Amino acid sequence: MDDAQHKWPLMQLTPIGQVRSEIKTPTLRAENSDIKLSEQMDKIREYHQKVKHVVCEIIIFSKWEELLDGIEGFSHILVLYWPHLIDPERRNLRKVHPMGRKNLPKQGIFATCSPARPNPVLVSAVKLLERHGSHLKVEGLEAVDGSPIVDIKPYAQTYYGAENPIVPAWMAQIQRELEKTVP
């Protein structure tokens, strides 16, 4: 089907809240591409290990608070958010070296976790620590401070837990390297 021939309804996202976090800048930035690979991976690994334990707050706007009723019964939630600090020009990228690593072949944006996407809606599965009214305290959210929240969903293993997922060798390599203990 030709893209120009299809009439889509108006698609509009409305922020339902925002993130309050100690993370003030994105992990990878375009200007970091000249960092030596070993230094870059050490920095990324250290950041990744830290983010897994960062506790931050999601503040849902009061008009949406009742939509949270019952969420505290879940140990984990999916948080969909907008990476508001991404340069709009980066949304035109088609291919990237995963995590800026020139030793890995370029991949299409949809084959990576890059935040530079045509519609940069990111998702994280995080541990829900507690709820106080319209405030959620979570652990492991990589969103930077001030990121708009687009949606929240309960994490249910039967819906989202794929059995035996397969990833390409380059992604498995990155995952192994990120899980190495930081000295």
C-alpha positions as CSV (number, residue, x, y, z in Angstrom):
1,M,0.0,0.0,0.0
2,D,1.3,3.4,-0.9
3,D,1.8,5.6,2.2
4,A,0.4,8.7,0.5
5,Q,-2.8,6.9,-0.4
6,H,-3.8,5.9,3.1
7,K,-5.8,8.3,5.1
8,W,-4.9,7.9,8.8
9,P,-6.9,9.5,11.6
10,L,-5.2,12.3,13.4
11,M,-2.6,10.7,15.7
12,Q,-1.9,12.8,18.8
13,L,0.0,12.0,22.0
14,T,-0.9,13.7,25.2
15,P,1.6,13.6,28.1
16,I,0.0,12.1,31.2
17,G,2.8,12.9,33.6
18,Q,6.6,13.3,33.8
19,V,9.7,11.8,35.3
20,R,11.7,13.1,38.2
21,S,15.1,11.5,38.2
22,E,18.7,12.1,39.0
23,I,19.5,11.2,35.4
24,K,19.9,14.6,33.7
25,T,21.4,13.7,30.3
26,P,20.9,10.8,27.8
27,T,23.3,7.9,27.8
28,L,24.6,8.3,24.2
29,R,24.8,11.5,22.3
30,A,25.8,12.1,18.7
31,E,28.8,14.1,19.8
32,N,30.2,11.1,21.8
33,S,30.8,9.1,18.6
34,D,34.6,10.0,18.7
35,I,35.2,8.4,22.1
36,K,37.5,5.4,21.9
37,L,35.5,2.2,21.9
38,S,37.0,0.7,25.1
39,E,36.3,4.0,27.0
40,Q,32.8,4.2,25.5
41,M,31.9,0.6,26.5
42,D,33.3,1.1,30.0
43,K,31.2,4.3,30.4
44,I,28.1,2.7,28.9
45,R,28.5,-0.5,31.1
46,E,28.9,1.7,34.2
47,Y,25.9,3.7,33.3
48,H,23.8,0.6,32.6
49,Q,24.7,-1.0,35.9
50,K,23.8,2.2,37.7
51,V,20.5,2.8,35.9
52,K,19.3,-0.7,36.9
53,H,19.2,0.5,40.5
54,V,18.2,4.2,40.1
55,V,15.1,5.0,42.0
56,C,13.0,7.8,40.4
57,E,9.5,9.2,40.6
58,I,6.8,9.3,38.0
59,I,4.4,12.1,38.6
60,I,1.0,11.5,36.9
61,F,-1.0,14.7,36.3
62,S,-3.9,14.9,38.7
63,K,-6.6,14.6,36.0
64,W,-5.3,11.1,35.3
65,E,-4.7,9.9,38.9
66,E,-7.7,7.6,39.0
67,L,-6.4,5.7,36.1
68,L,-3.7,4.4,38.5
69,D,-6.2,2.6,40.8
70,G,-5.1,-1.0,41.2
71,I,-1.6,-0.4,39.8
72,E,0.0,-1.0,43.2
73,G,-1.0,-4.7,42.9
74,F,1.7,-5.2,40.3
75,S,5.4,-5.6,41.0
76,H,6.5,-4.3,37.6
77,I,5.1,-1.8,35.1
78,L,5.8,-0.8,31.5
79,V,6.5,2.9,31.2
80,L,6.2,4.5,27.8
81,Y,7.9,7.9,27.5
82,W,9.1,10.5,25.1
83,P,12.9,11.2,24.9
84,H,12.4,15.0,24.8
85,L,16.1,15.9,24.6
86,I,16.6,14.0,21.3
87,D,17.4,16.5,18.5
88,P,14.5,16.4,16.1
89,E,17.0,16.0,13.2
90,R,18.1,12.7,14.6
91,R,14.5,11.4,14.0
92,N,15.5,11.2,10.3
93,L,18.3,8.7,10.9
94,R,17.7,5.4,9.0
95,K,20.7,3.3,10.1
96,V,23.1,3.5,13.0
97,H,26.0,1.5,14.4
98,P,24.4,0.0,17.6
99,M,25.4,2.1,20.6
100,G,27.7,4.1,18.4
101,R,30.1,1.1,18.0
102,K,31.9,1.4,14.6
103,N,33.0,-2.3,15.0
104,L,29.4,-3.4,14.6
105,P,27.6,-3.2,11.2
106,K,25.0,-0.5,10.7
107,Q,21.5,-1.6,11.5
108,G,18.1,-0.1,10.6
109,I,16.7,2.0,13.4
110,F,13.9,-0.4,14.0
111,A,16.4,-3.2,14.6
112,T,18.0,-1.2,17.4
113,C,17.1,0.3,20.8
114,S,18.2,3.8,19.6
115,P,16.0,6.6,20.9
116,A,16.5,8.4,17.5
117,R,13.4,7.1,15.8
118,P,10.7,8.5,13.6
119,N,8.3,8.3,16.6
120,P,10.6,8.3,19.6
121,V,8.3,6.5,22.1
122,L,10.6,4.5,24.4
123,V,9.5,1.8,26.8
124,S,11.0,0.4,30.0
125,A,9.9,-2.4,32.2
126,V,10.6,-1.2,35.7
127,K,10.0,-2.3,39.3
128,L,7.1,-0.5,41.0
129,L,8.3,0.2,44.6
130,E,5.3,2.2,45.8
131,R,2.4,4.5,44.9
132,H,1.4,7.6,46.8
133,G,-1.7,9.2,45.1
134,S,-0.5,10.3,41.6
135,H,3.2,9.6,42.4
136,L,4.9,6.3,41.5
137,K,8.3,5.4,42.9
138,V,10.1,3.0,40.4
139,E,13.5,1.4,40.0
140,G,15.4,1.0,36.8
141,L,13.8,3.7,34.6
142,E,16.4,5.1,32.1
143,A,14.3,8.2,31.3
144,V,16.0,11.5,31.9
145,D,14.5,14.1,34.3
146,G,11.5,15.9,32.9
147,S,10.7,13.2,30.3
148,P,7.0,13.2,29.4
149,I,5.2,10.0,30.2
150,V,3.0,8.8,27.4
151,D,1.4,5.7,29.0
152,I,1.8,3.2,31.8
153,K,0.8,-0.5,31.6
154,P,1.0,-3.3,34.1
155,Y,3.6,-5.8,33.3
156,A,2.0,-9.2,32.9
157,Q,4.3,-12.1,32.1
158,T,1.6,-13.9,30.0
159,Y,1.2,-10.8,27.7
160,Y,4.8,-9.5,27.5
161,G,7.1,-12.4,28.4
162,A,8.2,-13.9,25.1
163,E,9.6,-17.5,25.5
164,N,13.1,-18.1,24.2
165,P,13.6,-14.9,22.3
166,I,16.3,-14.9,19.7
167,V,18.6,-11.8,19.1
168,P,21.3,-11.3,16.5
169,A,24.9,-12.0,17.5
170,W,25.8,-8.3,17.7
171,M,22.9,-7.7,20.2
172,A,23.9,-10.8,22.3
173,Q,27.5,-9.4,22.4
174,I,26.3,-6.0,23.6
175,Q,24.0,-7.6,26.3
176,R,26.9,-9.8,27.6
177,E,29.2,-6.8,27.7
178,L,26.6,-4.7,29.6
179,E,26.1,-7.4,32.2
180,K,29.8,-7.6,33.1
181,T,30.4,-6.4,36.6
182,V,31.9,-2.9,36.8
183,P,35.1,-3.0,38.9
